[in-house]
Amino acid sequence: MFLSVHVPRSASPGKRPERWSGLLKAIGAISAALSFLLVLNQVTGVLQDLRIHHKEFREAMKIGDQAQERQDYPAAFASFKHAVELDPIDRKAQDSETKAAMLWLENAETTQNQTFTDIVSQILPVLDRALANAKGQAAADILAHMGWADFLRYREGTREGPEIEQSLQRAITIDKNNPYAQVMSGFWVLWQGGSVDSADGHFAAALASGRERAYVRSLQIAALINTCRKNVDVALLRVANEMRKNGEPLSHSRRAEVLECTIGARVRDRDKLVTALSALPPAEMLSTYDWLYDGYSNAWDDNKGARRQFVEANLDEIAGYDAQALPIYKSLQKSLAGTRSAMVVPVNEAIKRIAARAK
């Protein structure tokens, strides 16, 4: 016989009261919700940081573009540099920083608080980094500007370290007619007292590239003006004549410098004046003179008409047309009488020369 034992339903093992089960589920749901809110907050914070970061990056790029457009190259360089710091792998930011660096070098000016060396020290690390990933034409452009950076330091007396010629030659080896390397090489030749013919070869190669023509012309003109030797007058006037005929731009201030260097400074030196005025055929010489004089306000004296007459009379005399030159000289002699014009003495001498030849 078996003894049966009655076990109450409520006391059966493995069962919890339903109220405890519901409470545990509620606690679990709350915990899950809190965890979700915590994760969401973290994700939202990351997204917010990304939005702020991206906004700052975009603003830096925009400010850099605006500064570059108004030709404030130091400000453009600083903005693009900040953009690269915010996003070191963004290629556009890197390219923009490199371009701004090169433009700053091309237009570098010293201030009371900043020397060329100070500028170069900021720019060279950027160019070094850019060169590591550049090839072909881009690499040649960078190398040429590195050579120019060294030249700017050289101007301030640094003789150890700069590798001007090496950098320029490396650029030319990569890109034969690289406009920057070639025009900078021509500038460097004349800076060292080299021949105009040697420099002209570099200038011609730079122009043949078809790139950056305005910059090439500006540096070519600057190189010739800096030299301002007798044999440079011819080259300078021929360049000015080409630019006039091609419709190439040249600022009024630069035109004035060319005119002063080639003709204005030669008024009292007959041999040098004849050399300068013989650089072009008479008609082209007069047209180029007019083009250079456009906007000129600081010549030998205040009489624009007299200056042009003086040039015209000399051109006639050089061409052997004494009968045409003499009346112009006599008219000038009369109008300049009693003035302190630099033309007074050469006009009187011209009249005597023609009179002597007429005997």
Beta strands, then each sheet from edge to edge (+ up, - down):
end
